[in-house]
Amino acid sequence: MLKKCVICKKGALQGKVLARKGQYKAKGGTGSKIARWSKRKFLPNLQRVSILVEGTPKKVFICAKCIKKGDFKKNTPRKLKAAI
């Protein structure tokens, strides 16, 4: 199962972490420079939720934004029969 939102297809984004050096101009320096950078991932806020997909319950990943919108039908928990 992919780590993507089933509803809006939101997934991981690629970015950078910047390491800066040098004194800032406001403190009397010549300005900050980028010394090096490394790649990183920005991950979405995915939650594993049990929903109804075409009438059958499935556990899928949904982002927090889609959970707030309520764009899906939640799975109702099964009812246990009382012992007689």
N, C-alpha and C positions, 0 to 999 in steps of 0.2 A: 504494500500500500504506500503510495507516494505521500510525502508530507506537504500536501496542498489542500486548500479549502475545497470541498466538494461543490459548494454553491458558487463562489465567485472566482475560483481557480487561483487564489492568491498563494504565492510561494516565496521561496527565499530570494533575496536580492543580493548582488555582489557590491562590495564597497572597499574602502581603504581605511587603514588606521595610520595617521600621520604622526611622526615624531618630529617635534620642532625644536630648534636650538637658536640661540642668540637672544640678546636683550631687546625687549619691545621698545618702540620709538617713544612711547609715553614715559618710559623710565630713563630716557636719555641714550638709548642704543640706536643701532642702524636698522632695526626691524628684525622680525623673526624669519628664519629660513626653514625649509623642510629638509631635514637631515636624511630621513629614509621613510619608506612606507611599506606596509605589508597588507595583503588582501584579507578580507574578513567577510562574513555573511551576516545580513540582517534578516532574522527569522521572524515570521508572523506569529501572532499569539493564537496558536491552534489548540483547540480542546477536542478531546475524543468524546463524542456524543452518540447515543443510540437514537436513530431516527427511522422513520418509515420510508423506504425506497421502493416504489411500485408495489406497495402493500405488504412488503416483508421487512422486518426489523433488521437494521444493519448498524454496526459501530463504525463511524466515519469521523474524519477530522473536519471541524468547522472553525473558522476564525471568529474571534470575539465580536467583531463588527456585525457579522451575519447572525450571531446568536442574539445580539441586541435588537436587530431588525425583526427577527422572528420569521425568516423566510422558509421555514421548514415545519414539518409535522413531527412532533416528538413521539417516541415510542412509549406506550403505556406499559408499566410493569405488569408482569403476569400475576394473576390472582391465584393464591393457593387454596385448595379445597380443604374445608374443615373436616377433621377426622371424627368419624361417628362411632 
